[in-house]
Amino acid sequence: MFSKSKINEPGPKAGDNETAKGSDASKSAGSGSDYKASAPKAKPPASILSADLLITGNLKTTGDIQVEGQVDGDIRAHLLTVGEGATVKGEVVADDVVVNGRVVGRVRGLKVRLTSSARVEGDIIHKTIAIESGAHFEGSVQRQDDPLATGSKKMPTTAAPAAAAAPADKPKN
């Protein structure tokens, strides 16, 4: 009953701590495994290339890119957003492409969207496309079921067997 005796007794404190530790351990173990399970599902934020940035070279990622500056080179990403003041000079390949700014070059994507402030000079190969009123577009539009694979895979595959067949025929003659 006295608090002094309870303080001096190691038994109840140790028992209380063990009980608390046991419940805390089960809680932390549960939350630890829940945290690990949810961690891979979390999607990292888009990489943002600021307005004062000039990049010369190709960019490739499995993530998302938001371009606000200028890129002189090809871009491959999951989601590409070209900002209103941004310029991309090169081929753009992404699952989703949203153009608010300027693209000079071919655009390939499953979903391509040109907003009213977009300026695209080049061909667009897409599965689905949306062009808002006011968008400026010079080029051709072609729908394909798989625009990401067809543009790059068919050309080298066709060229390689033809080149291999030609030298084989010459020695036989």
C-alpha positions as CSV (number, residue, x, y, z in Angstrom):
1,M,0.0,0.0,0.0
2,F,2.8,2.3,0.7
3,S,4.4,3.8,-2.4
4,K,7.8,3.5,-0.8
5,S,7.6,-0.3,-0.5
6,K,6.5,-0.5,-4.2
7,I,9.4,1.5,-5.3
8,N,11.8,-0.7,-3.4
9,E,10.3,-3.9,-4.6
10,P,12.0,-5.0,-7.9
11,G,9.5,-7.8,-8.5
12,P,6.4,-5.8,-9.5
13,K,8.4,-3.3,-11.4
14,A,10.1,-6.0,-13.4
15,G,6.8,-7.7,-14.0
16,D,5.2,-4.5,-15.0
17,N,8.0,-3.7,-17.4
18,E,8.0,-7.1,-18.9
19,T,4.3,-6.9,-19.5
20,A,4.7,-3.4,-21.0
21,K,7.6,-4.6,-23.0
22,G,5.7,-7.6,-24.3
23,S,2.8,-5.5,-25.4
24,D,5.1,-2.9,-26.8
25,A,7.1,-5.5,-28.6
26,S,4.1,-7.0,-30.1
27,K,2.8,-3.6,-31.1
28,S,6.2,-2.6,-32.6
29,A,6.6,-5.9,-34.3
30,G,3.2,-5.5,-35.9
31,S,3.8,-1.9,-36.9
32,G,7.3,-2.8,-38.1
33,S,6.0,-5.5,-40.4
34,D,3.1,-3.2,-41.5
35,Y,5.7,-0.5,-42.3
36,K,7.8,-2.9,-44.4
37,A,4.8,-4.0,-46.3
38,S,3.6,-0.5,-47.1
39,A,7.1,0.9,-47.9
40,P,7.4,-0.6,-51.4
41,K,3.9,0.6,-52.3
42,A,4.9,4.2,-51.6
43,K,5.7,6.0,-54.8
44,P,8.6,8.5,-54.8
45,P,7.9,12.1,-55.8
46,A,8.6,13.3,-59.3
47,S,12.1,14.6,-60.1
48,I,11.7,18.3,-60.9
49,L,14.1,20.0,-63.3
50,S,13.9,23.7,-62.3
51,A,13.3,26.5,-64.7
52,D,16.9,27.8,-64.6
53,L,18.3,24.4,-65.5
54,L,19.7,23.5,-69.0
55,I,20.5,19.8,-69.5
56,T,22.4,18.6,-72.6
57,G,22.1,14.8,-72.8
58,N,19.6,12.0,-72.5
59,L,17.5,11.3,-69.4
60,K,16.3,7.8,-68.5
61,T,14.3,6.8,-65.4
62,T,11.5,4.4,-64.3
63,G,10.1,7.2,-62.2
64,D,8.4,10.5,-63.0
65,I,10.0,13.7,-64.3
66,Q,8.7,17.2,-64.4
67,V,10.6,19.5,-66.7
68,E,10.5,23.2,-66.0
69,G,13.8,24.2,-67.7
70,Q,15.4,23.1,-71.0
71,V,16.5,19.6,-72.0
72,D,18.5,19.1,-75.2
73,G,18.3,15.3,-75.5
74,D,15.9,12.4,-75.3
75,I,13.8,11.6,-72.3
76,R,12.5,8.2,-71.2
77,A,10.3,8.1,-68.1
78,H,7.1,6.7,-66.6
79,L,5.3,10.0,-66.4
80,L,6.7,13.1,-68.1
81,T,5.3,16.5,-67.5
82,V,6.7,19.4,-69.6
83,G,6.0,22.7,-67.8
84,E,4.6,25.8,-69.5
85,G,8.0,27.5,-69.7
86,A,9.9,24.4,-70.5
87,T,11.5,23.2,-73.8
88,V,12.5,19.7,-74.7
89,K,14.5,19.2,-77.9
90,G,14.6,15.5,-78.5
91,E,12.5,12.3,-78.5
92,V,10.1,11.9,-75.5
93,V,9.1,8.4,-74.5
94,A,6.8,7.8,-71.5
95,D,3.8,5.9,-70.4
96,D,2.0,9.2,-69.7
97,V,3.1,12.4,-71.4
98,V,1.6,15.8,-70.4
99,V,2.8,18.7,-72.5
100,N,2.2,22.2,-71.2
101,G,5.3,23.7,-72.8
102,R,7.3,23.1,-76.0
103,V,8.6,19.8,-77.4
104,V,10.6,19.7,-80.6
105,G,10.9,16.1,-81.6
106,R,8.9,12.8,-81.6
107,V,6.6,12.1,-78.7
108,R,5.8,8.4,-77.9
109,G,3.4,7.5,-75.1
110,L,0.5,5.3,-74.1
111,K,-1.4,8.4,-73.0
112,V,-0.4,11.8,-74.5
113,R,-2.1,15.0,-73.5
114,L,-1.4,18.4,-75.1
115,T,-2.8,21.2,-73.0
116,S,-3.9,24.6,-74.3
117,S,-0.5,26.0,-73.8
118,A,1.4,23.2,-75.5
119,R,3.6,23.6,-78.6
120,V,4.7,20.4,-80.3
121,E,6.8,20.2,-83.4
122,G,7.1,16.6,-84.3
123,D,5.3,13.3,-84.7
124,I,3.1,11.8,-82.0
125,I,2.8,8.0,-81.6
126,H,0.2,7.1,-79.0
127,K,-2.4,4.7,-77.7
128,T,-4.7,7.5,-76.5
129,I,-4.4,11.2,-77.1
130,A,-6.1,14.4,-75.9
131,I,-5.4,17.7,-77.5
132,E,-7.0,20.7,-75.8
133,S,-8.3,23.7,-77.7
134,G,-5.5,26.2,-78.2
135,A,-2.7,23.7,-78.4
136,H,-0.2,24.2,-81.3
137,F,0.8,21.0,-83.1
138,E,2.8,20.5,-86.3
139,G,3.4,16.9,-87.3
140,S,1.6,13.6,-87.8
141,V,-0.4,11.6,-85.3
142,Q,-0.3,7.8,-85.4
143,R,-2.2,5.4,-83.0
144,Q,-0.5,2.2,-82.0
145,D,-1.4,-0.5,-79.5
146,D,2.1,-0.4,-78.0
147,P,3.8,2.8,-79.0
148,L,6.6,2.4,-76.5
149,A,7.9,-0.9,-78.0
150,T,7.2,-0.6,-81.7
151,G,9.2,2.6,-82.4
152,S,12.5,1.2,-81.3
153,K,12.2,-2.6,-81.6
154,K,11.1,-3.1,-85.1
155,M,13.8,-1.1,-86.8
156,P,17.0,-2.9,-85.4
157,T,15.3,-6.3,-85.6
158,T,14.5,-5.9,-89.3
159,A,18.0,-4.4,-90.1
160,A,20.0,-7.1,-88.3
161,P,18.8,-10.2,-90.2
162,A,19.1,-8.4,-93.6
163,A,22.7,-7.5,-92.8
164,A,23.5,-11.0,-91.6
165,A,21.9,-12.6,-94.7
166,A,23.9,-10.5,-97.2
167,P,27.4,-11.6,-96.2
168,A,26.3,-15.3,-96.0
169,D,25.0,-15.1,-99.6
170,K,28.2,-13.6,-101.0
171,P,30.6,-16.4,-100.0
172,K,28.3,-19.1,-101.4
173,N,28.4,-17.5,-104.8
